[in-house]
């Protein structure tokens, strides 16, 4: 892995976030939606089921370290025929047996223990995946929520714009009829009305799609019935990012990659001993009689004890190939872990830089919006006074609409980036992600 610096490349004025980053966004409605998604999202439920399956597999692998015992009650009836001279005779015999068998593959070289440890590490990695899935789901709900709010604000702006153009159309049509304005003004305004109405249609489709996407994340039927907020909140101060070295411990996905690397190393230890002999011990004891009543009589007791030592001699290269495969898989896990860590560091650096840049862009867009709206007002006054033509008025109005829409979008991008930063830092959406994961898995 690349050498880690002592600090992030972007210096930030940060504070420690308490109570989870969802709460720090200052949007109570969002916190409620995140709770709903964590309780009802089917993909998250599937993730919890995978944790259960991994833990069961770990228990299965660990069971091989212990002796296996089986109790068998059996009965049989057979008929035998024989010939003596010209006569044929037959005999029917019954056999009843009660047997207890015990077998144990001794872990001479630690191979079985290595397999059990690998399965346990895979189960722990699965639990970290579940914790990461919870954090990711919370982030996706927050993104979808603010996207839905943004699309709603853009729809309201498009409707307001179309309504203003229709009002202007009525006024200018009366002035054209009175001979105060040329027909060209009316044509241009009608074109603007049609364009604004098409924007309304596009904004309605976007708002509808955003609502349905959010409802799917919440585990609801996507009926576009959810009501959104009227404004986008201002983000709080940046969360404390710590130092790069601590990121590996905070992010569940990196913890999962580290655990899988450890599991592959255990698999490699197992495969490295596959050419060594194995010792199997077995014993059985029980009773056998033609009558069930004698099965508990010690006079009918039979028993056997056996031991076998097996040394692989020729497997067509399979055992050595398995070792090479395990080594390659372990090497892959090393590189995958390094790649995941570098990706995580990059996500934090990008989000930290973008946060500052987006703050600057929001301020610039706010100035542009304020000036454009004022310019539109002045152009309308001057057009009424006959000082400017319709082209100037329409251009001023277009600039004002564009500036208002751009300000809405950049505010949303700033919130989206802040969510990306929380996610990149392995941020806790509420209570401890690992505690939440464990609670979910244990209580399902």
SVG drawing of the C-alpha trace seen along z (x, -y; Angstrom):
<svg xmlns="http://www.w3.org/2000/svg" viewBox="-57 -55 62 141">
<polyline fill="none" stroke="black" stroke-width="0.4" points="0.0,0.0 1.1,-3.6 2.8,-5.5 0.1,-7.4 0.5,-11.1 0.0,-12.5 -2.9,-14.6 -5.3,-15.1 -4.2,-17.4 -7.1,-19.8 -7.1,-21.6 -10.6,-22.0 -12.3,-23.7 -14.1,-20.7 -16.0,-19.6 -16.8,-16.3 -20.3,-15.2 -22.4,-13.7 -25.6,-11.8 -24.9,-10.6 -24.5,-12.6 -28.1,-12.2 -29.1,-14.3 -26.3,-16.8 -27.9,-17.7 -30.7,-19.3 -33.6,-17.7 -35.9,-15.7 -37.9,-14.4 -34.8,-12.8 -34.0,-11.1 -37.4,-9.5 -37.0,-8.3 -33.6,-6.8 -35.1,-4.9 -37.9,-3.6 -35.5,-2.5 -33.2,-0.7 -36.3,1.2 -38.0,2.0 -35.4,2.0 -35.5,5.6 -31.9,5.4 -30.7,4.7 -32.8,7.6 -31.0,9.8 -27.7,8.5 -28.7,9.6 -29.6,13.0 -26.2,13.4 -24.6,12.7 -26.8,15.5 -25.6,17.9 -22.0,17.0 -22.2,17.6 -23.9,20.9 -21.1,21.8 -18.5,20.9 -20.3,23.3 -20.3,26.0 -16.6,25.7 -15.8,25.6 -17.8,28.8 -15.1,30.8 -12.7,30.3 -14.9,32.5 -15.7,36.3 -18.8,37.3 -21.2,39.8 -24.1,41.6 -26.6,44.0 -28.2,46.5 -31.1,48.9 -31.5,51.4 -33.5,54.4 -33.4,56.8 -35.1,60.0 -33.6,62.3 -34.5,65.5 -32.1,68.2 -32.9,71.2 -30.9,74.4 -31.3,77.7 -30.6,81.2 -31.1,83.9 -34.5,83.3 -35.8,81.1 -35.6,77.4 -35.5,75.8 -35.6,72.2 -34.9,70.4 -35.9,66.9 -33.7,65.1 -34.2,61.9 -31.5,59.6 -31.8,56.6 -29.0,54.3 -28.3,51.3 -25.0,49.5 -23.2,46.5 -20.4,45.3 -17.8,42.6 -15.3,41.2 -12.7,38.4 -10.3,36.9 -7.5,35.7 -6.2,32.2 -2.6,33.2 -1.3,30.3 -3.9,27.6 -5.6,27.9 -9.1,28.2 -8.5,25.3 -7.3,23.2 -10.5,23.9 -12.6,23.0 -10.7,19.8 -11.1,18.9 -14.9,19.5 -15.1,17.4 -13.2,14.5 -15.5,14.7 -18.5,14.5 -17.0,11.5 -16.4,9.9 -20.0,10.5 -21.1,8.7 -18.9,5.7 -20.5,5.8 -23.8,5.5 -22.7,2.6 -21.4,0.9 -24.7,1.6 -26.6,-0.2 -24.4,-3.2 -24.7,-3.1 -28.4,-2.8 -28.7,-5.8 -26.5,-7.8 -28.6,-6.8 -31.8,-7.7 -30.4,-11.1 -29.2,-11.7 -32.6,-10.6 -34.4,-12.8 -32.5,-15.9 -32.8,-15.0 -36.5,-14.8 -36.6,-18.1 -34.5,-19.7 -36.7,-18.3 -39.7,-19.6 -38.1,-23.1 -37.3,-23.0 -40.8,-22.0 -42.2,-24.9 -39.8,-27.3 -40.8,-26.0 -44.5,-26.4 -43.9,-29.9 -42.0,-30.8 -44.7,-29.4 -47.4,-31.3 -45.5,-34.6 -45.0,-34.1 -48.7,-33.4 -49.6,-36.6 -47.2,-38.5 -48.8,-37.0 -52.2,-38.3 -50.9,-41.8 -48.9,-42.0 -51.8,-40.5 -54.0,-43.4 -51.2,-45.9 -50.8,-44.4 -54.6,-44.6 -54.4,-48.2 -51.5,-48.9 -49.1,-49.7 -46.8,-46.7 -45.8,-44.9 -47.0,-41.4 -43.3,-40.3 -43.5,-40.8 -46.5,-38.6 -44.9,-35.8 -41.8,-35.9 -43.8,-35.8 -45.9,-32.9 -42.7,-31.0 -41.4,-31.6 -44.7,-30.3 -44.5,-27.1 -40.9,-26.6 -41.7,-27.2 -44.6,-24.8 -42.3,-22.1 -39.9,-22.8 -42.8,-22.1 -43.5,-18.8 -39.8,-17.8 -39.7,-19.0 -42.8,-17.0 -41.2,-13.8 -38.0,-14.4 -39.8,-15.0 -42.0,-11.9 -38.9,-9.7 -37.1,-11.1 -40.0,-10.4 -40.4,-6.8 -36.7,-6.1 -36.8,-7.4 -39.9,-5.2 -38.2,-2.1 -35.3,-2.7 -37.8,-3.1 -39.3,0.3 -42.6,-1.4 -44.5,-0.8 -43.3,-3.4 -46.5,-5.4 -45.0,-8.9 -47.1,-9.7 -44.4,-11.0 -44.5,-14.7 -41.2,-16.5 -39.9,-19.6 -40.0,-23.1 -36.4,-24.1 -32.9,-22.6 -31.2,-23.0 -27.8,-24.6 -25.2,-21.9 -23.6,-22.0 -19.8,-22.4 -17.6,-19.7 -17.2,-16.6 -13.8,-15.8 -11.9,-13.8 -9.2,-12.5 -6.0,-11.3 -5.7,-9.0 -4.4,-6.1 -7.6,-5.9 -9.8,-5.6 -9.0,-1.9 -10.5,-1.3 -13.6,-3.4 -14.9,-2.1 -16.7,1.2 -15.9,2.0 -12.2,1.7 -12.6,3.9 -14.4,6.4 -11.5,6.4 -9.0,6.8 -10.9,9.8 -11.2,11.5 -7.5,11.1 -6.9,12.8 -9.3,15.6 -7.5,16.2 -4.2,16.5 -5.8,19.2 -6.9,21.0 -3.3,20.8 -2.1,22.4 -4.7,25.2 -3.6,25.8 0.1,25.8 -0.5,28.9 -2.6,30.9 0.3,33.3 0.7,34.3 -0.9,37.6 -4.2,37.6 -5.2,39.7 -8.8,41.0 -9.9,42.8 -13.1,44.7 -14.9,46.9 -18.3,48.7 -20.2,50.8 -23.6,52.2 -25.7,55.3 -27.1,57.7 -29.8,60.3 -32.8,61.7 -35.0,60.3 -35.5,56.6 -35.7,57.5 -32.0,58.6 -30.7,55.4 -30.1,54.0 -28.6,57.3 -24.8,57.1 -24.4,60.7 -25.1,59.7 -22.5,56.9 -20.2,56.5 -17.6,53.8 -14.8,52.6 -11.9,50.1 -10.0,48.8 -7.4,46.3 -6.2,45.3 -3.3,43.2 -3.7,41.8 -0.8,40.4 -1.5,38.8 0.8,40.3 -0.6,39.4 -3.4,37.0 -2.5,35.9 -1.1,32.6 -4.4,31.6 -3.1,30.9 -0.2,28.8 -2.5,26.9 -4.9,26.3 -2.0,24.7 -1.1,22.5 -4.7,21.5 -4.9,20.6 -1.7,18.5 -3.0,16.7 -6.3,16.0 -4.4,14.7 -2.3,12.4 -5.5,11.2 -6.9,10.3 -3.8,8.3 -4.1,6.2 -7.9,5.9 -7.4,4.5 -4.8,2.0 -7.0,0.9 -10.0,0.5 -8.0,-1.6 -6.6,-3.8 -10.1,-4.3 -11.3,-5.2 -8.5,-7.8 -9.3,-9.3 -13.0,-9.6 -12.2,-11.5 -9.7,-13.8 -12.1,-14.5 -15.1,-15.2 -13.0,-17.5 -11.8,-19.6 -15.2,-19.7 -16.8,-20.9 -14.8,-24.1 -15.2,-24.6 -19.0,-24.1 -19.2,-26.7 -17.5,-29.2 -19.8,-28.2 -22.9,-28.6 -21.9,-32.1 -21.2,-33.0 -24.5,-31.5 -26.4,-33.4 -24.9,-36.7 -25.7,-35.8 -29.3,-34.9 -29.8,-38.2 -28.4,-40.3 -30.3,-38.4 -33.7,-38.8 -33.0,-42.5 -32.1,-42.8 -35.3,-41.1 -37.3,-43.6 -35.5,-46.6 -36.0,-45.2 -39.7,-44.7 -40.0,-48.3 -38.1,-49.7 -40.0,-47.6 -43.3,-49.0 -41.8,-52.5 -40.8,-51.7 -37.1,-52.0 -36.1,-48.5 -37.4,-45.9 -39.0,-42.5 -35.8,-40.7 -34.1,-42.4 -36.9,-41.6 -37.1,-37.9 -33.3,-37.5 -33.3,-39.1 -36.1,-36.8 -34.3,-33.7 -31.1,-34.7 -33.1,-35.1 -34.7,-31.7 -31.4,-30.0 -29.7,-31.7 -32.5,-30.6 -32.4,-27.0 -28.6,-26.9 -28.6,-28.0 -31.0,-25.2 -28.8,-22.7 -25.6,-23.8 -27.1,-23.8 -28.2,-20.2 -24.7,-19.3 -23.2,-20.7 -25.5,-18.6 -24.8,-15.5 -21.1,-16.1 -21.4,-16.4 -23.2,-13.1 -20.4,-11.6 -17.9,-12.9 -19.8,-11.3 -19.9,-8.0 -16.2,-8.2 -15.3,-8.7 -17.3,-5.7 -19.6,-8.0 -22.2,-6.8 -25.7,-7.6 -27.1,-7.3 -26.2,-4.8 -23.0,-2.8 -23.1,-1.0 -21.6,2.1 -24.0,2.2 -26.9,1.6 -25.7,4.4 -25.3,6.8 -28.7,5.9 -30.4,6.5 -28.7,9.8 -29.3,11.2 -33.0,10.2 -34.1,11.3"/>
</svg>
